Amino acid sequence: MSHPPESIPSAQVMDLYKMAVEMADRVSARRGTANSFFLTVQTAFVAVLGLADPHLTKSLWASIAVALAGISLSATWWLQLKSYRDLNRAKFDVINKIEEQLPVKVFSDEWTALKRDPIRSWRTRYAELGVSERRVPFVFMAVHALLFTGRLLG
Protein backbone atom coordinates (compact mmCIF):
# COMPACT_ATOMS: atom_id res chain seq x y z
CA MET A 1 0.00 0.00 0.00
CA SER A 2 1.51 3.32 -1.02
CA HIS A 3 1.37 6.41 1.13
CA PRO A 4 0.76 9.87 -0.27
CA PRO A 5 3.79 12.17 -0.32
CA GLU A 6 4.36 14.05 2.94
CA SER A 7 3.65 17.40 1.29
CA ILE A 8 0.15 16.30 0.22
CA PRO A 9 -1.94 15.18 3.19
CA SER A 10 -4.67 12.63 2.63
CA ALA A 11 -8.29 13.73 2.64
CA GLN A 12 -8.80 11.69 5.81
CA VAL A 13 -5.98 13.52 7.61
CA MET A 14 -7.38 16.88 6.48
CA ASP A 15 -10.86 15.93 7.69
CA LEU A 16 -9.47 14.89 11.08
CA TYR A 17 -7.47 18.11 11.29
CA LYS A 18 -10.53 20.24 10.50
CA MET A 19 -12.56 18.33 13.10
CA ALA A 20 -9.85 18.73 15.75
CA VAL A 21 -9.59 22.48 15.13
CA GLU A 22 -13.38 22.86 15.26
CA MET A 23 -13.54 20.90 18.53
CA ALA A 24 -10.81 23.08 20.08
CA ASP A 25 -12.72 26.18 19.01
CA ARG A 26 -15.91 24.84 20.60
CA VAL A 27 -14.12 24.17 23.88
CA SER A 28 -12.85 27.76 23.87
CA ALA A 29 -16.37 29.05 23.19
CA ARG A 30 -17.79 26.94 26.03
CA ARG A 31 -15.08 28.26 28.33
CA GLY A 32 -16.04 31.82 27.42
CA THR A 33 -19.71 31.09 28.12
CA ALA A 34 -18.83 29.51 31.48
CA ASN A 35 -16.68 32.53 32.38
CA SER A 36 -19.57 34.87 31.56
CA PHE A 37 -21.89 32.81 33.76
CA PHE A 38 -19.53 32.76 36.74
CA LEU A 39 -18.62 36.43 36.38
CA THR A 40 -22.29 37.42 36.24
CA VAL A 41 -23.24 35.30 39.26
CA GLN A 42 -20.24 36.44 41.30
CA THR A 43 -20.76 40.11 40.45
CA ALA A 44 -24.46 39.91 41.37
CA PHE A 45 -23.64 38.00 44.56
CA VAL A 46 -21.03 40.54 45.67
CA ALA A 47 -23.28 43.48 44.74
CA VAL A 48 -26.20 42.07 46.75
CA LEU A 49 -23.93 41.33 49.71
CA GLY A 50 -22.31 44.73 49.55
CA LEU A 51 -25.64 46.56 49.39
CA ALA A 52 -27.62 44.30 51.73
CA ASP A 53 -28.82 45.54 55.06
CA PRO A 54 -26.16 44.42 57.57
CA HIS A 55 -28.93 43.14 59.88
CA LEU A 56 -29.85 40.49 57.30
CA THR A 57 -26.41 38.87 57.58
CA LYS A 58 -25.64 39.89 61.15
CA SER A 59 -25.76 36.29 62.34
CA LEU A 60 -22.33 34.65 62.41
CA TRP A 61 -23.74 31.51 60.80
CA ALA A 62 -25.41 33.47 58.01
CA SER A 63 -22.17 35.35 57.33
CA ILE A 64 -20.19 32.10 57.31
CA ALA A 65 -22.70 30.47 54.96
CA VAL A 66 -22.65 33.40 52.54
CA ALA A 67 -18.84 33.61 52.55
CA LEU A 68 -18.48 29.84 52.04
CA ALA A 69 -20.98 29.92 49.19
CA GLY A 70 -19.05 32.69 47.43
CA ILE A 71 -15.67 31.08 48.02
CA SER A 72 -17.00 27.67 46.91
CA LEU A 73 -18.37 29.22 43.72
CA SER A 74 -14.96 30.81 43.09
CA ALA A 75 -13.16 27.50 43.67
CA THR A 76 -15.57 25.72 41.32
CA TRP A 77 -14.89 28.38 38.68
CA TRP A 78 -11.12 27.94 39.06
CA LEU A 79 -11.39 24.14 38.82
CA GLN A 80 -13.52 24.44 35.70
CA LEU A 81 -10.98 26.78 34.11
CA LYS A 82 -8.24 24.25 34.91
CA SER A 83 -10.30 21.51 33.32
CA TYR A 84 -10.84 23.57 30.16
CA ARG A 85 -7.13 24.38 30.02
CA ASP A 86 -6.17 20.71 30.34
CA LEU A 87 -8.71 19.76 27.67
CA ASN A 88 -7.46 22.45 25.29
CA ARG A 89 -3.84 21.46 25.91
CA ALA A 90 -4.68 17.87 24.92
CA LYS A 91 -6.59 19.03 21.84
CA PHE A 92 -3.70 21.21 20.68
CA ASP A 93 -1.25 18.36 21.27
CA VAL A 94 -3.36 16.34 18.82
CA ILE A 95 -3.62 19.26 16.37
CA ASN A 96 0.16 19.78 16.50
CA LYS A 97 0.74 16.06 15.93
CA ILE A 98 -1.51 16.13 12.86
CA GLU A 99 0.30 19.25 11.62
CA GLU A 100 3.49 17.20 11.40
CA GLN A 101 1.87 15.62 8.33
CA LEU A 102 0.83 18.94 6.78
CA PRO A 103 2.85 21.29 4.60
CA VAL A 104 1.79 24.27 6.77
CA LYS A 105 1.77 24.17 10.56
CA VAL A 106 -0.67 26.98 11.40
CA PHE A 107 -1.01 26.44 15.15
CA SER A 108 2.56 25.31 15.82
CA ASP A 109 3.96 28.28 13.88
CA GLU A 110 1.57 30.68 15.61
CA TRP A 111 2.72 29.47 19.03
CA THR A 112 6.36 29.80 17.99
CA ALA A 113 5.69 33.37 16.86
CA LEU A 114 3.96 34.18 20.16
CA LYS A 115 6.97 32.94 22.09
CA ARG A 116 9.04 35.54 20.22
CA ASP A 117 7.06 38.22 22.03
CA PRO A 118 8.06 41.67 20.69
CA ILE A 119 7.02 43.39 23.94
CA ARG A 120 9.90 42.07 26.03
CA SER A 121 10.58 45.51 27.46
CA TRP A 122 7.84 45.04 30.05
CA ARG A 123 7.17 41.29 30.17
CA THR A 124 9.27 38.21 29.75
CA ARG A 125 6.90 36.16 27.57
CA TYR A 126 3.55 36.05 25.82
CA ALA A 127 0.78 36.60 28.37
CA GLU A 128 -1.67 33.76 27.82
CA LEU A 129 -5.32 34.60 28.41
CA GLY A 130 -5.60 31.61 30.72
CA VAL A 131 -3.05 33.05 33.14
CA SER A 132 -5.04 36.19 33.88
CA GLU A 133 -8.33 34.34 33.53
CA ARG A 134 -7.42 31.93 36.34
CA ARG A 135 -6.65 34.81 38.71
CA VAL A 136 -10.18 36.22 38.61
CA PRO A 137 -11.72 33.51 40.84
CA PHE A 138 -9.05 34.26 43.46
CA VAL A 139 -9.99 37.94 43.34
CA PHE A 140 -13.58 36.97 44.11
CA MET A 141 -12.42 34.67 46.91
CA ALA A 142 -10.61 37.64 48.45
CA VAL A 143 -13.68 39.86 48.00
CA HIS A 144 -15.87 37.30 49.76
CA ALA A 145 -13.34 36.99 52.59
CA LEU A 146 -13.22 40.80 52.94
CA LEU A 147 -17.01 41.06 52.94
CA PHE A 148 -17.16 38.35 55.60
CA THR A 149 -14.58 40.16 57.71
CA GLY A 150 -16.43 43.44 57.26
CA ARG A 151 -19.69 41.85 58.41
CA LEU A 152 -17.98 40.45 61.49
CA LEU A 153 -16.33 43.72 62.40
CA GLY A 154 -19.25 45.95 61.36
C-alpha positions as CSV (number, residue, x, y, z in Angstrom):
1,M,0.0,0.0,0.0
2,S,1.5,3.3,-1.0
3,H,1.4,6.4,1.1
4,P,0.8,9.9,-0.3
5,P,3.8,12.2,-0.3
6,E,4.4,14.1,2.9
7,S,3.6,17.4,1.3
8,I,0.2,16.3,0.2
9,P,-1.9,15.2,3.2
10,S,-4.7,12.6,2.6
11,A,-8.3,13.7,2.6
12,Q,-8.8,11.7,5.8
13,V,-6.0,13.5,7.6
14,M,-7.4,16.9,6.5
15,D,-10.9,15.9,7.7
16,L,-9.5,14.9,11.1
17,Y,-7.5,18.1,11.3
18,K,-10.5,20.2,10.5
19,M,-12.6,18.3,13.1
20,A,-9.8,18.7,15.8
21,V,-9.6,22.5,15.1
22,E,-13.4,22.9,15.3
23,M,-13.5,20.9,18.5
24,A,-10.8,23.1,20.1
25,D,-12.7,26.2,19.0
26,R,-15.9,24.8,20.6
27,V,-14.1,24.2,23.9
28,S,-12.8,27.8,23.9
29,A,-16.4,29.0,23.2
30,R,-17.8,26.9,26.0
31,R,-15.1,28.3,28.3
32,G,-16.0,31.8,27.4
33,T,-19.7,31.1,28.1
34,A,-18.8,29.5,31.5
35,N,-16.7,32.5,32.4
36,S,-19.6,34.9,31.6
37,F,-21.9,32.8,33.8
38,F,-19.5,32.8,36.7
39,L,-18.6,36.4,36.4
40,T,-22.3,37.4,36.2
41,V,-23.2,35.3,39.3
42,Q,-20.2,36.4,41.3
43,T,-20.8,40.1,40.5
44,A,-24.5,39.9,41.4
45,F,-23.6,38.0,44.6
46,V,-21.0,40.5,45.7
47,A,-23.3,43.5,44.7
48,V,-26.2,42.1,46.7
49,L,-23.9,41.3,49.7
50,G,-22.3,44.7,49.5
51,L,-25.6,46.6,49.4
52,A,-27.6,44.3,51.7
53,D,-28.8,45.5,55.1
54,P,-26.2,44.4,57.6
55,H,-28.9,43.1,59.9
56,L,-29.8,40.5,57.3
57,T,-26.4,38.9,57.6
58,K,-25.6,39.9,61.2
59,S,-25.8,36.3,62.3
60,L,-22.3,34.7,62.4
61,W,-23.7,31.5,60.8
62,A,-25.4,33.5,58.0
63,S,-22.2,35.4,57.3
64,I,-20.2,32.1,57.3
65,A,-22.7,30.5,55.0
66,V,-22.6,33.4,52.5
67,A,-18.8,33.6,52.6
68,L,-18.5,29.8,52.0
69,A,-21.0,29.9,49.2
70,G,-19.0,32.7,47.4
71,I,-15.7,31.1,48.0
72,S,-17.0,27.7,46.9
73,L,-18.4,29.2,43.7
74,S,-15.0,30.8,43.1
75,A,-13.2,27.5,43.7
76,T,-15.6,25.7,41.3
77,W,-14.9,28.4,38.7
78,W,-11.1,27.9,39.1
79,L,-11.4,24.1,38.8
80,Q,-13.5,24.4,35.7
81,L,-11.0,26.8,34.1
82,K,-8.2,24.3,34.9
83,S,-10.3,21.5,33.3
84,Y,-10.8,23.6,30.2
85,R,-7.1,24.4,30.0
86,D,-6.2,20.7,30.3
87,L,-8.7,19.8,27.7
88,N,-7.5,22.4,25.3
89,R,-3.8,21.5,25.9
90,A,-4.7,17.9,24.9
91,K,-6.6,19.0,21.8
92,F,-3.7,21.2,20.7
93,D,-1.3,18.4,21.3
94,V,-3.4,16.3,18.8
95,I,-3.6,19.3,16.4
96,N,0.2,19.8,16.5
97,K,0.7,16.1,15.9
98,I,-1.5,16.1,12.9
99,E,0.3,19.3,11.6
100,E,3.5,17.2,11.4
101,Q,1.9,15.6,8.3
102,L,0.8,18.9,6.8
103,P,2.9,21.3,4.6
104,V,1.8,24.3,6.8
105,K,1.8,24.2,10.6
106,V,-0.7,27.0,11.4
107,F,-1.0,26.4,15.2
108,S,2.6,25.3,15.8
109,D,4.0,28.3,13.9
110,E,1.6,30.7,15.6
111,W,2.7,29.5,19.0
112,T,6.4,29.8,18.0
113,A,5.7,33.4,16.9
114,L,4.0,34.2,20.2
115,K,7.0,32.9,22.1
116,R,9.0,35.5,20.2
117,D,7.1,38.2,22.0
118,P,8.1,41.7,20.7
119,I,7.0,43.4,23.9
120,R,9.9,42.1,26.0
121,S,10.6,45.5,27.5
122,W,7.8,45.0,30.0
123,R,7.2,41.3,30.2
124,T,9.3,38.2,29.8
125,R,6.9,36.2,27.6
126,Y,3.6,36.0,25.8
127,A,0.8,36.6,28.4
128,E,-1.7,33.8,27.8
129,L,-5.3,34.6,28.4
130,G,-5.6,31.6,30.7
131,V,-3.1,33.1,33.1
132,S,-5.0,36.2,33.9
133,E,-8.3,34.3,33.5
134,R,-7.4,31.9,36.3
135,R,-6.7,34.8,38.7
136,V,-10.2,36.2,38.6
137,P,-11.7,33.5,40.8
138,F,-9.0,34.3,43.5
139,V,-10.0,37.9,43.3
140,F,-13.6,37.0,44.1
141,M,-12.4,34.7,46.9
142,A,-10.6,37.6,48.4
143,V,-13.7,39.9,48.0
144,H,-15.9,37.3,49.8
145,A,-13.3,37.0,52.6
146,L,-13.2,40.8,52.9
147,L,-17.0,41.1,52.9
148,F,-17.2,38.3,55.6
149,T,-14.6,40.2,57.7
150,G,-16.4,43.4,57.3
151,R,-19.7,41.8,58.4
152,L,-18.0,40.5,61.5
153,L,-16.3,43.7,62.4
154,G,-19.2,45.9,61.4
